[in-house]
Every structure is written in C-alpha cells, then in structure tokens.
Amino acid sequence: MEIIQNRYGVDRVYEKLDSTRIRVMGESLFARSSQDEDGNQTMFDFEGGPCLNVGGKIKYMGTDFKILSIKPENVREENVASVVLEVTL
C-alpha cells in the first residue's frame, strides 16, 4: 500500500490487489468520469487528482504501470471515491 497526497494535500490510498489490479481511493467531494460509446469507463478524475485515463500511466511503488481499464467501486462512506484499475507493465 502507498499513500500519496493530491494537490490539495488530501491522501489517496493506492493498494495493489494482485499483479494486474490497483485500487485508488480517498476522500473526494466530487469526481468526474467519462465512458466510451460501449459504456466502458475511460477516465476518472478525483477532486484534486489524480486524473486516471485508459492508456495512461500510474506510478505505484516506483514502477510505472499502463492503465488498461477503470472500474468505479461503490463505497458506503460519504464523500469517498474508489476505483480499481486493471494495469500492465
């Protein structure tokens, strides 16, 4: 697990679930997202970052991973957002 602060100093928790999935979660009063014509999530932007894009990169524990897919998660806590990224080296 790695904790990285966004541009407003709010913690984002990065957690490697397995060799191909990373969860990113944290407090976010709002988030933006977009989908392609097939309904697949292509972008997810937490308040204050990070902005995650399919085809983009995410750094976890010093290693760059390419984002293959983004899946938002339902979270019970108010003002918390979470996504699971499918990644590859």
Backbone torsions as a table, in degrees:
resi	resn	phi	psi	omega
1	MET	NA	144.9	179.3
2	GLU	-136.7	138.4	177.6
3	ILE	-113.6	123.6	-178.9
4	ILE	-126.4	135.6	179.1
5	GLN	-85.6	142.7	175.3
6	ASN	-79.5	-174.2	-175.4
7	ARG	-68.2	-13.8	176.9
8	TYR	-99.4	4.0	179.7
9	GLY	84.6	12.3	179.2
10	VAL	-90.4	134.4	-177.3
11	ASP	-69.3	137.8	168.3
12	ARG	-117.0	129.5	179.8
13	VAL	-97.4	123.3	175.6
14	TYR	-106.4	125.7	-177.4
15	GLU	-133.0	122.6	177.6
16	LYS	-82.0	115.3	-177.2
17	LEU	-81.6	-38.4	175.0
18	ASP	-162.1	-167.5	-172.9
19	SER	-68.3	-14.3	-177.6
20	THR	-125.3	5.7	-177.3
21	ARG	-135.1	134.5	176.3
22	ILE	-127.8	130.5	175.6
23	ARG	-95.7	137.1	173.0
24	VAL	-122.7	125.4	-179.7
25	MET	-147.6	159.2	176.7
26	GLY	167.8	174.4	179.9
27	GLU	-64.0	133.5	179.2
28	SER	-157.8	115.7	-179.4
29	LEU	-67.2	-28.5	175.4
30	PHE	-151.4	163.0	176.3
31	ALA	-147.0	150.2	176.3
32	ARG	-113.0	151.0	177.4
33	SER	-151.7	163.4	175.1
34	SER	-142.0	158.3	-178.8
35	GLN	-131.0	156.3	173.9
36	ASP	-84.6	-177.5	-176.1
37	GLU	-66.0	-17.1	177.6
38	ASP	-93.5	2.6	178.8
39	GLY	86.6	7.9	178.0
40	ASN	-81.2	134.9	178.6
41	GLN	-65.9	126.8	180.0
42	THR	-113.7	-17.7	-178.2
43	MET	-152.7	143.3	173.0
44	PHE	-142.5	126.4	-175.8
45	ASP	-123.7	107.4	174.3
46	PHE	-69.2	152.1	172.2
47	GLU	-59.3	120.4	-179.1
48	GLY	81.3	2.9	177.0
49	GLY	94.1	164.6	4.6
50	PRO	-83.0	158.1	171.3
51	CYS	-97.5	118.5	-175.1
52	LEU	-107.8	134.1	-178.3
53	ASN	-131.6	139.3	172.8
54	VAL	-61.0	130.7	-176.1
55	GLY	93.2	-14.8	177.8
56	GLY	-83.0	-175.4	-178.2
57	LYS	-118.4	153.0	172.5
58	ILE	-135.3	137.3	178.5
59	LYS	-97.8	127.6	177.0
60	TYR	-132.1	121.4	178.9
61	MET	50.8	41.9	175.5
62	GLY	83.1	1.0	-179.2
63	THR	-114.0	134.8	176.2
64	ASP	-84.8	129.5	175.9
65	PHE	-118.1	144.7	174.4
66	LYS	-90.0	133.7	-179.9
67	ILE	-83.9	121.4	179.3
68	LEU	-96.6	-34.4	178.3
69	SER	-155.6	160.3	-179.5
70	ILE	-129.8	126.8	179.0
71	LYS	-127.7	110.3	176.5
72	PRO	-64.9	146.7	177.1
73	GLU	-111.5	147.3	172.1
74	ASN	-77.6	131.3	-178.9
75	VAL	-124.6	133.5	-178.5
76	ARG	-73.3	-33.5	-177.1
77	GLU	-69.3	140.5	178.9
78	GLU	-72.1	141.7	177.3
79	ASN	61.4	32.9	174.0
80	VAL	-124.8	134.1	177.9
81	ALA	-118.9	149.6	-179.3
82	SER	-148.8	138.2	174.2
83	VAL	-135.0	152.2	172.4
84	VAL	-112.0	127.2	-179.2
85	LEU	-103.1	132.1	168.5
86	GLU	-89.6	127.4	-172.2
87	VAL	-131.7	164.6	172.4
88	THR	-144.7	159.5	177.9
89	LEU	-73.8	NA	NA
